[in-house]
Amino acid sequence: MKNGIIYTESQHLGSNKYSLNRRLVLAIFCFLTYFYSEQNPELGIGSAANYLFVMGLFVLILSVALMLVLFLKTEVRERMLTLDGLWTSRKVKLDLRTIVSIEPVRYSKFFLNRPVYNLHRRGTIRFYCSGRKAVELTDKDGMIYLIGTQKQDELVLALKKAAGK
């Protein structure tokens, strides 16, 4: 335990399937249009096709760069859960002494989900970047926190250990 940290997890923006699929489809479209226009000069696209190739490369480079951008950092310390987001987001700290239940759940029934940080929706506060697994925390006031994670079992064990349950 370094500095009292029981568990830590970092989720990066580029690993979200929804955004990654959208960028890859755009890049494939650019490359296919470029190669199709090179094979068929009668289309009249000419040198504009070169811009499509450059744009496809730019989208691929952007996708790789986004794999390095930290979106959500989850830290479990004794009696405290800290969720830290992007540069402009506020750090959220949850006192684990007020948590009455910790349950592993599926994040959503949908395959593609947008990354969210501190989204208040339908009585639930959501923190999610990628994956299908989540941990649902309920505090004594009835507020539900849904925290997306790649390592569901480890997070549940760490939260129970930190909460003393």
KAKA-V931694 format. One record per residue. N is the residue number from 1. RES is the residue in one letter. PHI is phi in radians with two decimals (none if undefined). OMEGA is omega in degrees with one decimal (none if undefined). Layout:
((N:RES:PHI:OMEGA) (N:RES:PHI:OMEGA))
This chain:
((1:M:none:179.5) (2:K:-1.56:-179.3) (3:N:0.97:178.4) (4:G:1.37:-179.3) (5:I:-1.42:179.1) (6:I:-1.54:-176.0) (7:Y:-2.60:173.9) (8:T:-2.50:178.5) (9:E:-2.55:176.8) (10:S:-2.04:176.4) (11:Q:-2.06:-174.5) (12:H:-1.85:-173.8) (13:L:-1.09:-176.9) (14:G:-1.28:-177.8) (15:S:-1.55:178.5) (16:N:-1.26:-175.4) (17:K:-1.07:-177.5) (18:Y:-1.07:-178.7) (19:S:-1.20:-179.6) (20:L:-1.11:178.2) (21:N:-1.07:-179.9) (22:R:-1.10:179.6) (23:R:-1.19:-179.9) (24:L:-1.18:176.5) (25:V:-1.11:177.8) (26:L:-1.10:179.9) (27:A:-1.13:178.7) (28:I:-1.09:177.0) (29:F:-1.05:179.7) (30:C:-1.08:-179.0) (31:F:-1.18:179.8) (32:L:-1.13:178.2) (33:T:-1.14:178.3) (34:Y:-1.08:-177.7) (35:F:-1.19:177.8) (36:Y:-1.17:-179.9) (37:S:-1.24:176.1) (38:E:-1.21:-179.6) (39:Q:-1.38:-177.3) (40:N:-2.19:-177.2) (41:P:-1.20:-179.5) (42:E:-1.23:177.8) (43:L:-1.20:176.6) (44:G:1.43:179.5) (45:I:-1.32:175.7) (46:G:1.10:-174.9) (47:S:-1.30:178.3) (48:A:-1.15:178.7) (49:A:-1.13:177.8) (50:N:-1.09:177.1) (51:Y:-1.14:177.2) (52:L:-1.13:177.6) (53:F:-1.11:179.3) (54:V:-1.11:179.3) (55:M:-1.15:176.1) (56:G:-1.09:176.3) (57:L:-1.10:179.4) (58:F:-1.08:179.7) (59:V:-1.12:178.1) (60:L:-1.15:178.1) (61:I:-1.14:177.0) (62:L:-1.09:179.0) (63:S:-1.10:178.1) (64:V:-1.18:179.8) (65:A:-1.13:180.0) (66:L:-1.21:175.5) (67:M:-1.16:-178.9) (68:L:-1.71:-176.9) (69:V:-1.47:-179.8) (70:L:-1.29:179.3) (71:F:-1.79:-175.8) (72:L:-2.51:175.7) (73:K:-2.07:-178.7) (74:T:-1.89:177.6) (75:E:-2.25:174.9) (76:V:-1.98:174.4) (77:R:-2.05:179.4) (78:E:-1.10:179.1) (79:R:1.15:-176.7) (80:M:-2.58:172.4) (81:L:-2.01:-178.8) (82:T:-2.05:177.0) (83:L:-2.07:-177.0) (84:D:-2.06:-175.2) (85:G:-1.85:179.7) (86:L:-1.09:-174.2) (87:W:-0.97:-174.1) (88:T:-1.64:-177.7) (89:S:-1.44:174.8) (90:R:-1.41:176.4) (91:K:-1.32:179.6) (92:V:-1.87:178.1) (93:K:-2.08:178.1) (94:L:-1.99:176.2) (95:D:-1.40:-175.6) (96:L:-1.28:176.0) (97:R:-1.25:179.8) (98:T:-1.59:-178.3) (99:I:-1.44:-179.8) (100:V:-1.77:177.4) (101:S:-2.52:177.7) (102:I:-2.26:-175.2) (103:E:-2.30:171.3) (104:P:-1.35:-179.1) (105:V:-2.44:171.3) (106:R:-1.50:-175.1) (107:Y:-1.13:-175.5) (108:S:-2.69:177.3) (109:K:-1.43:-179.0) (110:F:-1.51:-179.7) (111:F:-1.36:-178.8) (112:L:-1.90:179.7) (113:N:-2.29:177.3) (114:R:-1.35:173.9) (115:P:-1.20:179.2) (116:V:-2.36:177.4) (117:Y:-2.38:177.5) (118:N:1.04:179.4) (119:L:-1.54:177.3) (120:H:-1.61:-176.8) (121:R:-2.62:177.1) (122:R:0.92:177.0) (123:G:1.33:-179.6) (124:T:-2.21:173.9) (125:I:-1.81:-171.9) (126:R:-1.94:173.0) (127:F:-2.34:-173.4) (128:Y:-2.70:172.5) (129:C:-2.19:-178.8) (130:S:-2.73:179.1) (131:G:1.70:-179.2) (132:R:-1.97:-174.6) (133:K:-1.65:179.0) (134:A:-2.67:174.8) (135:V:-2.16:-179.9) (136:E:-1.82:178.1) (137:L:-1.93:176.3) (138:T:-2.11:179.2) (139:D:-1.65:-173.7) (140:K:-1.23:175.7) (141:D:-1.54:179.7) (142:G:1.62:178.6) (143:M:-1.28:-178.3) (144:I:-1.90:176.3) (145:Y:-1.97:178.5) (146:L:-1.99:-174.2) (147:I:-2.01:177.4) (148:G:-1.23:-177.0) (149:T:-2.65:173.6) (150:Q:-1.61:-175.6) (151:K:-2.13:-172.8) (152:Q:-1.07:-176.7) (153:D:-1.11:179.6) (154:E:-1.13:-179.5) (155:L:-1.16:178.8) (156:V:-1.07:179.0) (157:L:-1.08:-180.0) (158:A:-1.15:179.4) (159:L:-1.14:179.3) (160:K:-1.15:178.1) (161:K:-1.16:-178.4) (162:A:-1.21:-179.1) (163:A:-1.44:-179.8) (164:G:1.33:-179.2) (165:K:-1.88:none))
